[in-house]
């Protein structure tokens, strides 16, 4: 929705939008025999999709917000677009076996479906590229763009084969892996924090007030997932260490993971779960989304300035470990609602019903 999109664009809106576009593209291939549209058809289709969503109340800057254009519906520089030729090149059985059903946690650590998609894209991209040009790998000599364009067509083919519901589940899980690899927050210069918190024994009051003031700016940006929060606290901590901070500021000032997500009027923040999340617009309950109730976790201080992300993937196992356990509060499994007001810069006030559960 218009005012809400910028707060959930990275984790909910854009993954939904990207999945929808690929599914539409796959559905169209059933009648056209092609996994991509020509330039004029792509402009028309994309324009109609945007008009349709905007008429329903979607943000009219969705294309910019999600970095998606009509050109993404064409074959780009991929040498193959027809369904027949596509299926002659790639291994249909291997691709479907890898992507028909995926484990949303294991896939992020040891990719199976994503790797199969990449392999298929490389096969397509190499169709019109000499072996000499591919000697240095698909990323060499400007070949990466060709691979990326072919990868989009692999998604379209999967949508065609799996059907809208199954394809959406697979695509959303793959998007989650990509989203949770980094931190979407924008960090300004932390010099004020460094100045107040430098040395081996900084003043608790002065240092923590400076840190809280800095974090309060981050809290106005967007909702993030619990895994993104881990990446964000690690990235910010490493920035401070590089600038000479010697003390664990998160421990000193009792900073939690949820302190890095969107906060409203001093109320608790919300960390979305690492698995795909949706916003639901219900006529009876209003706008709602699910937060991780077990998100009251102390922010871990990075071990060194070179640690820019938090690794959740165990080296000897393909499973994704749980987030650090928080002390038992007796709230596990409870479901409750919290009324939130989000003041939008355009002076629009959006009332949200936030459904919170584990």
MOWOZI-V38675 format. One record per pair of residues at least 24 apart in sequence whose ideal C-beta (glycine too) atoms are under 6 Angstrom apart, sorted by the first residue. I is the first residue (numbers start at 0). J is the second residue. Records with the same first field share a line. If there is no record, write none. Layout:
I=J, J
This chain:
0=56
1=58
2=343, 347, 349
4=58
6=221, 222
7=222
8=64
9=183
10=178, 224, 271
11=276, 278
13=65
14=171, 174
16=65
18=167, 170, 171
21=154, 155, 158
22=158, 163, 166
24=72, 155
25=155, 158, 159
28=82, 159
32=82
33=80, 81
34=80, 152, 155, 156
35=73, 74, 80, 152
36=72, 73
38=73
41=69, 72, 73
42=69
45=69, 72
75=148
76=144, 145, 148
77=123, 148, 149, 152
78=126, 127
79=123, 126
85=156
88=122, 123
89=119, 122
94=119
98=157, 169
101=169, 172
103=172, 274
104=319
105=317
106=176
107=176
108=312, 317, 319
109=317
113=173
116=153
119=153
120=146, 149, 150, 153
121=146
123=149
124=149
171=275
175=275
179=224, 226, 273
181=230
182=227, 230, 231, 234
184=217, 220, 231
189=238
193=242, 244
196=244, 248
197=243
199=245
201=246
207=252
210=248, 252
214=258
217=259
218=262
222=260, 261, 271
223=260
224=271, 273
225=270, 273, 291, 294, 322
226=273
228=256, 259, 270
229=309
230=308, 309
231=259
232=298
233=301, 306, 308, 309
234=307
236=300, 301
237=301, 304, 306, 307
240=304
241=304
247=300
249=298, 300
254=298
255=295, 297, 298
256=296, 298
257=294
263=339, 341
270=294
284=352
285=352
286=351
287=352, 354
289=354
290=355
292=355, 356, 357
293=325, 357
295=325
296=323, 325
331=357
332=357
